Amino acid sequence: MADFLDPIEYETGTTIRTFNIINTSVNEEGYEVLLDIDLDSGYDLENVKMKISFEDLQAYETKDVHEAVKYALGFFE
């Protein structure tokens, strides 16, 4: 159990190839987005829940949830 308390040095992992928004719901803090993510390693992440706050939307200078998810996942133009 002590292994979990010790700091661990990680290197960055694989990149995200694509993502699909399955569902979006709004709440008092922002949006809850359900995603399927395809990783460059060949693995898939299904039903990943992401929270995007209204403050995040302002910081990304968009009102479009899809654009905010792109920025949050590191897809910049």
N, C-alpha and C positions, 0 to 999 in steps of 0.2 A: 504494500500500500504506500510506502514511503516514496516509491518511484514516481507516483503521480504528483507529489508535492515538490519534487526537485525540478528546477527550470530545465527545459529541454530545448536545444537548438534545432530548429527545423529549417530546411531549405524549401524554397517554393516548389510546389507540385506541378501537376499537369495543367494545361490551359483548357478553357471552356471553348468548345467548338461552336455549339449552338444551344439555344434554350427556347422553350415554348411555354407561354403563359397558359395555364390550364384554367385558372379561375382567379378572379379579383373581387375582393369585398372591401368595403369602406367601413371604418370605425371612427371613433372620436379623435384618435391620434393620427390617422392616416389610412394607409391601405395594407391589407394582408394579401399577398400574391402567392399563388400555388404554381410551382414551376416543375418542368421536366428539363434536365440539363444533360447534354451530351459532352463528355470529356474527351480530350485529345488522346487519352490513354486507351480509349475504347470502352470505358465504363460509362454507365448511365446513372444519373441520380434522378429518382422519380419522386414526385409529390414533395418537393422541397418547399418549405414555407419561408417566405421572405417578408419582412415588415418594412414598408417605406413610409416614413412620417411626412406630414405636410411640410415640415422644416426641410426635409431632404429634397422635396420637390422644389422648394424655393432655392436651395443651394445649387441644385442642378439647373436652375433657371428654366424649368419646364412645368407644365400642368399635365403632361402626358405620362401616365404610369409606365407604359412600355419603354419610353425614353429613359425614365428614372431607373428602371430595372437594368437597362443596358449600361448606364453609367455606373451603377452600383456593382455590376459584375465586371467592370473594367473595359467595356467596349466604347472606346473614345474615337472620334473622327479626327 
